[in-house]
Amino acid sequence: FGCHKVEGFHDAWKAGPSLEHVQSKLDQDWIVRWLHNPREFRPSTKMPRIFHLSNTSDPESVEKNNAAIAGIAAYLTKNSDPVSLESPPQKGDLKIGEKLVKDLGCLGCHTVGEAKANDHGPELSGLGSKVKEGWLYAWLKNPKHYFPETRMPNLRLNDEEASHITSFLLSQKNEKFESLQVPPVDPKVADGLAMEFLRGSMRFEEAQEKLQKMTPDERLELVGKKAIAQQGCFGCHSIKGFSATQKDGSASGGEDAKAIGTELT
């Protein structure tokens, strides 16, 4: 239902996490590595690999994929609203944090390391190679501060307990993923993609004139926004600039927000 209009699913929960405040949670380079191949970080993820597939493995396609990925990461980072965060008031104890994770019932919804659980909540393995310390601490203290619609309950942790759990979860690393290099983006390829997208809605001369007035960052951001619309990322994630669809399936925030798949009603 994220890609297709299906009767009865217009109010369905989005399958992926909200990205409306993602700059407070993730580094831009992490987003780039993730988009290249999500399973490199988390083999159990439901996130599909949409770039660098067998039919886009030629050198020209690889360069275009690299530019699109960098553009998406840039767009998501810039077009997300920061939330106020505070660092843990003390350095937590790893053993106490591990015990709290077990005693508080976190493993009823989350998998952590070798402790396998159901998939009610996202897997927390490798979290230290993913999220920012301030975000994790603030999330543990009050999940709704970051995402008001989350199903994660407020565990009413005090500062000390939240500090211990933060330290333990951040000790879970994915060093192989961290070592992956962020591929460079050829400015000419990024400009070419931006021109392709602009040509879709205006004459060549108009597109060329508009492109020349844009900075390199603005061009990359344009590539990212158009790639998000093209791939339908907003079907699974809440993304600023891509409004949800109405009950009748029409877009409430512009053409880009329409479901990308065939209607299945």
Buried (B, 14 or more C-beta within 10 A) or exposed (E): BBBBBBEEEBEEEBEBBBBBBBBBBBBBBBBBBBBBBBEBBBEEBEBEEBBBEEEEEEEEBBBBBBBBBBBBBBBBBBBBEEBEBEEBEEEBBBEBBBBBBEEEEBBEBBBBEEBEBEEEBBBBBBBBBBBBBBBBBBBBBBBEBBBEEBEBEEBEBEEBBBBBBBBBBBBBBBEEBBEBEBBEBEEEBBBBBBBEBBBEEEEEEEBEEBBEEBEEEBBBBBBBBBBBBBBBBBBBBBBBBBBBBEEEBEBEBEEBBBBBBEEEE
